[in-house]
Amino acid sequence: IIRRMEKSISIVDNMKKMGVDWNFIANATGLNKQQYEEMQIEYQHLISKPTIPDTAARMSL
């Protein structure tokens, strides 16, 4: 999931840098501006989580 999000965010970022209109970006990627912004937030949340498995985390408590 994280890799797909990275690719989608990267594609949209590159299109934005090229000055591509949001209507075109949405048609090309399936993501509108709001979905893109939500994906960025979710991505940041996912990559900031520790990678310790749940069982190991519970054992350390």
N, CA, C and O atoms as CSV, one atom per row, in Angstrom:
chain,resi,resn,atom,element,x,y,z
A,1,ILE,N,N,0.835,-1.201,0.000
A,1,ILE,CA,C,0.000,0.000,0.000
A,1,ILE,C,C,0.871,1.253,0.000
A,1,ILE,O,O,0.607,2.194,-0.749
A,2,ILE,N,N,1.901,1.268,0.833
A,2,ILE,CA,C,2.752,2.454,0.943
A,2,ILE,C,C,3.441,2.746,-0.388
A,2,ILE,O,O,3.527,3.903,-0.798
A,3,ARG,N,N,3.930,1.713,-1.061
A,3,ARG,CA,C,4.614,1.914,-2.347
A,3,ARG,C,C,3.665,2.495,-3.394
A,3,ARG,O,O,4.048,3.373,-4.166
A,4,ARG,N,N,2.412,1.996,-3.415
A,4,ARG,CA,C,1.436,2.533,-4.368
A,4,ARG,C,C,1.137,3.990,-4.064
A,4,ARG,O,O,0.990,4.807,-4.973
A,5,MET,N,N,1.049,4.312,-2.778
A,5,MET,CA,C,0.797,5.697,-2.383
A,5,MET,C,C,1.966,6.583,-2.808
A,5,MET,O,O,1.764,7.680,-3.328
A,6,GLU,N,N,3.189,6.101,-2.583
A,6,GLU,CA,C,4.377,6.866,-2.983
A,6,GLU,C,C,4.353,7.158,-4.482
A,6,GLU,O,O,4.631,8.279,-4.910
A,7,LYS,N,N,4.019,6.141,-5.272
A,7,LYS,CA,C,3.980,6.319,-6.723
A,7,LYS,C,C,2.909,7.326,-7.121
A,7,LYS,O,O,3.159,8.211,-7.939
A,8,SER,N,N,1.722,7.193,-6.547
A,8,SER,CA,C,0.628,8.110,-6.882
A,8,SER,C,C,0.966,9.540,-6.495
A,8,SER,O,O,0.747,10.469,-7.272
A,9,ILE,N,N,1.497,9.714,-5.299
A,9,ILE,CA,C,1.868,11.056,-4.833
A,9,ILE,C,C,2.955,11.636,-5.727
A,9,ILE,O,O,2.906,12.814,-6.081
A,10,SER,N,N,3.931,10.820,-6.092
A,10,SER,CA,C,5.018,11.273,-6.952
A,10,SER,C,C,4.501,11.696,-8.326
A,10,SER,O,O,4.919,12.723,-8.861
A,11,ILE,N,N,3.603,10.914,-8.890
A,11,ILE,CA,C,3.035,11.246,-10.199
A,11,ILE,C,C,2.295,12.570,-10.134
A,11,ILE,O,O,2.490,13.437,-10.986
A,12,VAL,N,N,1.437,12.731,-9.116
A,12,VAL,CA,C,0.679,13.978,-8.982
A,12,VAL,C,C,1.629,15.149,-8.741
A,12,VAL,O,O,1.456,16.217,-9.329
A,13,ASP,N,N,2.627,14.959,-7.883
A,13,ASP,CA,C,3.606,16.026,-7.625
A,13,ASP,C,C,4.285,16.473,-8.919
A,13,ASP,O,O,4.423,17.669,-9.174
A,14,ASN,N,N,4.706,15.507,-9.729
A,14,ASN,CA,C,5.375,15.840,-10.988
A,14,ASN,C,C,4.436,16.574,-11.942
A,14,ASN,O,O,4.843,17.523,-12.612
A,15,MET,N,N,3.193,16.139,-12.002
A,15,MET,CA,C,2.223,16.803,-12.873
A,15,MET,C,C,1.964,18.232,-12.398
A,15,MET,O,O,1.837,19.150,-13.209
A,16,LYS,N,N,1.888,18.413,-11.072
A,16,LYS,CA,C,1.682,19.760,-10.526
A,16,LYS,C,C,2.864,20.665,-10.861
A,16,LYS,O,O,2.679,21.830,-11.212
A,17,LYS,N,N,4.087,20.124,-10.751
A,17,LYS,CA,C,5.291,20.904,-11.065
A,17,LYS,C,C,5.308,21.335,-12.529
A,17,LYS,O,O,5.857,22.382,-12.874
A,18,MET,N,N,4.700,20.515,-13.383
A,18,MET,CA,C,4.641,20.833,-14.809
A,18,MET,C,C,3.491,21.788,-15.129
A,18,MET,O,O,3.320,22.199,-16.277
A,19,GLY,N,N,2.707,22.138,-14.113
A,19,GLY,CA,C,1.608,23.073,-14.315
A,19,GLY,C,C,0.350,22.448,-14.886
A,19,GLY,O,O,-0.492,23.141,-15.457
A,20,VAL,N,N,0.223,21.136,-14.733
A,20,VAL,CA,C,-0.944,20.436,-15.266
A,20,VAL,C,C,-2.182,20.787,-14.435
A,20,VAL,O,O,-2.119,20.856,-13.208
A,21,ASP,N,N,-3.287,21.003,-15.113
A,21,ASP,CA,C,-4.559,21.354,-14.484
A,21,ASP,C,C,-5.110,20.174,-13.679
A,21,ASP,O,O,-4.942,19.015,-14.059
A,22,TRP,N,N,-5.776,20.494,-12.549
A,22,TRP,CA,C,-6.315,19.450,-11.678
A,22,TRP,C,C,-7.333,18.561,-12.381
A,22,TRP,O,O,-7.429,17.375,-12.065
A,23,ASN,N,N,-8.093,19.106,-13.323
A,23,ASN,CA,C,-9.048,18.269,-14.062
A,23,ASN,C,C,-8.318,17.178,-14.834
A,23,ASN,O,O,-8.759,16.029,-14.865
A,24,PHE,N,N,-7.197,17.542,-15.459
A,24,PHE,CA,C,-6.407,16.554,-16.189
A,24,PHE,C,C,-5.779,15.548,-15.226
A,24,PHE,O,O,-5.793,14.344,-15.483
A,25,ILE,N,N,-5.229,16.046,-14.119
A,25,ILE,CA,C,-4.619,15.160,-13.114
A,25,ILE,C,C,-5.648,14.151,-12.617
A,25,ILE,O,O,-5.354,12.960,-12.515
A,26,ALA,N,N,-6.850,14.623,-12.307
A,26,ALA,CA,C,-7.909,13.736,-11.808
A,26,ALA,C,C,-8.278,12.685,-12.849
A,26,ALA,O,O,-8.466,11.516,-12.510
A,27,ASN,N,N,-8.382,13.091,-14.110
A,27,ASN,CA,C,-8.712,12.126,-15.168
A,27,ASN,C,C,-7.596,11.118,-15.381
A,27,ASN,O,O,-7.862,9.943,-15.635
A,28,ALA,N,N,-6.363,11.559,-15.280
A,28,ALA,CA,C,-5.217,10.683,-15.533
A,28,ALA,C,C,-4.924,9.737,-14.373
A,28,ALA,O,O,-4.518,8.594,-14.586
A,29,THR,N,N,-5.130,10.214,-13.146
A,29,THR,CA,C,-4.728,9.423,-11.973
A,29,THR,C,C,-5.893,8.833,-11.192
A,29,THR,O,O,-5.715,7.882,-10.431
A,30,GLY,N,N,-7.082,9.394,-11.376
A,30,GLY,CA,C,-8.230,8.965,-10.581
A,30,GLY,C,C,-8.281,9.650,-9.228
A,30,GLY,O,O,-9.140,9.334,-8.404
A,31,LEU,N,N,-7.366,10.590,-8.989
A,31,LEU,CA,C,-7.327,11.320,-7.719
A,31,LEU,C,C,-7.660,12.782,-7.947
A,31,LEU,O,O,-7.034,13.443,-8.775
A,32,ASN,N,N,-8.651,13.292,-7.213
A,32,ASN,CA,C,-8.890,14.730,-7.272
A,32,ASN,C,C,-8.026,15.399,-6.204
A,32,ASN,O,O,-7.316,14.721,-5.462
A,33,LYS,N,N,-8.088,16.716,-6.129
A,33,LYS,CA,C,-7.214,17.456,-5.210
A,33,LYS,C,C,-7.429,17.027,-3.757
A,33,LYS,O,O,-6.462,16.841,-3.018
A,34,GLN,N,N,-8.686,16.870,-3.345
A,34,GLN,CA,C,-8.977,16.482,-1.961
A,34,GLN,C,C,-8.448,15.081,-1.666
A,34,GLN,O,O,-7.851,14.854,-0.613
A,35,GLN,N,N,-8.660,14.149,-2.577
A,35,GLN,CA,C,-8.168,12.784,-2.377
A,35,GLN,C,C,-6.642,12.756,-2.296
A,35,GLN,O,O,-6.066,12.021,-1.493
A,36,TYR,N,N,-6.001,13.558,-3.130
A,36,TYR,CA,C,-4.537,13.648,-3.121
A,36,TYR,C,C,-4.043,14.170,-1.774
A,36,TYR,O,O,-3.108,13.617,-1.194
A,37,GLU,N,N,-4.673,15.240,-1.276
A,37,GLU,CA,C,-4.274,15.810,0.013
A,37,GLU,C,C,-4.505,14.821,1.148
A,37,GLU,O,O,-3.682,14.717,2.057
A,38,GLU,N,N,-5.626,14.090,1.102
A,38,GLU,CA,C,-5.901,13.073,2.125
A,38,GLU,C,C,-4.885,11.940,2.045
A,38,GLU,O,O,-4.454,11.413,3.070
A,39,MET,N,N,-4.503,11.565,0.819
A,39,MET,CA,C,-3.513,10.508,0.641
A,39,MET,C,C,-2.164,10.933,1.209
A,39,MET,O,O,-1.472,10.123,1.826
A,40,GLN,N,N,-1.784,12.191,1.010
A,40,GLN,CA,C,-0.526,12.683,1.568
A,40,GLN,C,C,-0.527,12.573,3.091
A,40,GLN,O,O,0.465,12.148,3.684
A,41,ILE,N,N,-1.633,12.954,3.723
A,41,ILE,CA,C,-1.742,12.882,5.182
A,41,ILE,C,C,-1.665,11.435,5.645
A,41,ILE,O,O,-0.937,11.118,6.586
A,42,GLU,N,N,-2.424,10.547,4.979
A,42,GLU,CA,C,-2.410,9.136,5.353
A,42,GLU,C,C,-1.021,8.535,5.155
A,42,GLU,O,O,-0.558,7.751,5.983
A,43,TYR,N,N,-0.359,8.898,4.063
A,43,TYR,CA,C,0.989,8.406,3.791
A,43,TYR,C,C,1.955,8.832,4.897
A,43,TYR,O,O,2.720,8.013,5.405
A,44,GLN,N,N,1.919,10.105,5.267
A,44,GLN,CA,C,2.788,10.595,6.338
A,44,GLN,C,C,2.514,9.853,7.641
A,44,GLN,O,O,3.439,9.528,8.386
A,45,HIS,N,N,1.247,9.589,7.907
A,45,HIS,CA,C,0.876,8.856,9.121
A,45,HIS,C,C,1.443,7.431,9.076
A,45,HIS,O,O,1.985,6.943,10.068
A,46,LEU,N,N,1.315,6.775,7.930
A,46,LEU,CA,C,1.793,5.398,7.800
A,46,LEU,C,C,3.306,5.290,7.934
A,46,LEU,O,O,3.807,4.369,8.579
A,47,ILE,N,N,4.033,6.218,7.334
A,47,ILE,CA,C,5.495,6.104,7.390
A,47,ILE,C,C,6.058,6.558,8.728
A,47,ILE,O,O,7.214,6.273,9.042
A,48,SER,N,N,5.255,7.261,9.521
A,48,SER,CA,C,5.744,7.706,10.826
A,48,SER,C,C,5.492,6.677,11.922
A,48,SER,O,O,6.003,6.817,13.033
A,49,LYS,N,N,4.704,5.636,11.616
A,49,LYS,CA,C,4.438,4.592,12.607
A,49,LYS,C,C,5.680,3.732,12.791
A,49,LYS,O,O,6.397,3.462,11.827
A,50,PRO,N,N,5.939,3.302,14.017
A,50,PRO,CA,C,7.058,2.373,14.219
A,50,PRO,C,C,6.766,1.049,13.523
A,50,PRO,O,O,5.609,0.644,13.410
A,51,THR,N,N,7.801,0.383,13.062
A,51,THR,CA,C,7.621,-0.865,12.321
A,51,THR,C,C,7.675,-2.094,13.216
A,51,THR,O,O,7.836,-3.209,12.718
A,52,ILE,N,N,7.546,-1.916,14.521
A,52,ILE,CA,C,7.569,-3.031,15.467
A,52,ILE,C,C,6.245,-3.782,15.364
A,52,ILE,O,O,5.183,-3.164,15.448
A,53,PRO,N,N,6.287,-5.099,15.183
A,53,PRO,CA,C,5.033,-5.862,15.151
A,53,PRO,C,C,4.261,-5.710,16.459
A,53,PRO,O,O,4.856,-5.491,17.514
A,54,ASP,N,N,2.945,-5.826,16.386
A,54,ASP,CA,C,2.088,-5.651,17.562
A,54,ASP,C,C,2.497,-6.545,18.724
A,54,ASP,O,O,2.528,-6.091,19.868
A,55,THR,N,N,2.808,-7.792,18.455
A,55,THR,CA,C,3.144,-8.707,19.549
A,55,THR,C,C,4.405,-8.257,20.274
A,55,THR,O,O,4.469,-8.329,21.501
A,56,ALA,N,N,5.396,-7.799,19.543
A,56,ALA,CA,C,6.628,-7.324,20.175
A,56,ALA,C,C,6.363,-6.060,20.976
A,56,ALA,O,O,6.931,-5.877,22.053
A,57,ALA,N,N,5.513,-5.195,20.466
A,57,ALA,CA,C,5.189,-3.955,21.175
A,57,ALA,C,C,4.462,-4.265,22.475
A,57,ALA,O,O,4.733,-3.647,23.505
A,58,ARG,N,N,3.539,-5.221,22.431
A,58,ARG,CA,C,2.797,-5.578,23.647
A,58,ARG,C,C,3.708,-6.234,24.677
A,58,ARG,O,O,3.529,-6.030,25.878
A,59,MET,N,N,4.670,-7.009,24.228
A,59,MET,CA,C,5.573,-7.697,25.148
A,59,MET,C,C,6.467,-6.709,25.889
A,59,MET,O,O,6.900,-6.980,27.009
A,60,SER,N,N,6.745,-5.566,25.266
A,60,SER,CA,C,7.639,-4.606,25.903
A,60,SER,C,C,6.927,-3.744,26.934
A,60,SER,O,O,7.578,-3.015,27.682
A,61,LEU,N,N,5.599,-3.815,26.988
A,61,LEU,CA,C,4.845,-2.997,27.944
A,61,LEU,C,C,4.917,-3.531,29.310
A,61,LEU,O,O,4.334,-2.956,30.229
